[in-house]
Amino acid sequence: MSYRAAFRCIAGCAGEHPLLEPIYRCPACGNLLEVAHDLDALGRRAAGSWMRLFDDRYKRTTWPYGSAVWGKKEWVCPLVEDDNIVSMDEGGTNLFWAERFGRELDLAELWVKLCGNSHTGSFKDLGMTVLVSVVRQMIRDGREIRAVACASTGDTSASLAAYAAAGGIPAIVILPRGKVSTAQLVQPLANGATVLALDTDFDGCMAIVKQLATEEGIYLANSMNSLRLEGQKTVSIEIVQQFDWEVPDVVVIPGGNLGNVSALGAGFDMMERLGLITRRPRIVVAQAEAANPLYLAYRNEWRFEPIAAKPTQASAIQIGNPVSVEKAVRALRRYNGIVEQASEPELADAVALADRTGMFNCPHTGVALAVLMKLRARGEIGGSERVVVISTASGLKFTDFKRAYHEGRLPAVASAHANLPLDLPNDYDAVRRAVDSVADR
Ligand SMILES: *Cc1c(COP(=O)(O)O)cnc(C)c1O
């Protein structure tokens, strides 16, 4: 059985466009596109049979289905030939039961989906494998593509560089100079991408890469290319699968460019439409107070105005003019959405507090955890609800931030949960006194 999928305008303009065309916006109205699947054809297979198929493939060895993205290939991007897929075993990440941290919030069922435990250390790999695989299909079909390019706050460039390198495709990444962490800068350099560090912010980089895509025959790898969202949407399917096909009550996700909250909704939509689930979770978007245009819109009957984003430790979501805002609002309306924000001290303390219960969080996950703490304190999330927090990147990419927190060097942050090494002489008694103080704590 082969399944069809094509681009369609999100505003409802007539017509479809092939996924193997370099097209990012509706030629009629200029709005974003989305991937439309042939749901009637997919619906001819029973829900239970899809669940069994996805379970049978999960983390197994038959190429390419062991990747939890490509294990759902029929729902993601059916037209790519298996030989052209560029996969590095995406998804299948730990759904961590945050028992101790949950208890501190009087929340028995807190789960943290560790999407950062991935090839390049962020959840961007889920979508990048789809985009780069489609590019390789296009190249092998004879289309001329000079390179793939993205503007990035860090993780997109790391992911694009790695997948392009694995697929043998030249990559160009455009970063705001001085605004990404050392690890995020080193990743695309190591993978051989051409890295252009511009003296602007993310929104400025985005304007330039869009022009390259229209004028220079460069394929655009930002999330306005909705192929990436097809991979990202598998996270909702995977979470439900990891609960033995039960839907959680609340999902909290940090939001910047807002492609991922849209993708989250799209995954639940598809499961509902094809009968795998019969209820919807509530979706919460967590924004940094320094870059909060969606939060402001939420407080203003969804009337959206772009803003100039201010610096935040959650650098991947320092975006003032999110490209997928319309898609995100549509998803939030369907999913009884909440948008809440977290300040720099709130996000930093949430990271440190949760780390003390065994996690190792990035600042974006800190935004989500801080927002969860607020909603729980206000009673907007009940103590018996099953809550999933999407952890978007590995804390190992943000060691500068963690070190600065513990050394008390983060601007405007009091570091209430700092923990520093004790410098001691080479002296047994001094060590014993230090050990006693820990043991008695
Ligand atoms: C990209 C990213 C986000 C935000 O995703 P959007 O789709 O841009 O809203 C959050 N956290 C991390 C670590 C990211 O890389």
The ligand as a Gaussian input file, in Angstrom:
#p B3LYP/6-31G(d) Opt

LIG

0 1
 C       13.787000      25.032000      18.618000
 C       13.792000      24.913000      20.073000
 C       12.694000      25.261000      20.858000
 C       11.445000      25.919000      20.331000
 O       10.807000      25.298000      19.261000
 P        9.923000      26.227000      18.277000
 O        9.367000      25.295000      17.291000
 O       10.888000      27.204000      17.677000
 O        8.912000      26.910000      19.113000
 C       12.761000      25.045000      22.220000
 N       13.852000      24.523000      22.789000
 C       14.940000      24.191000      22.071000
 C       16.116000      23.623000      22.780000
 C       14.955000      24.361000      20.700000
 O       16.043000      24.032000      20.009000

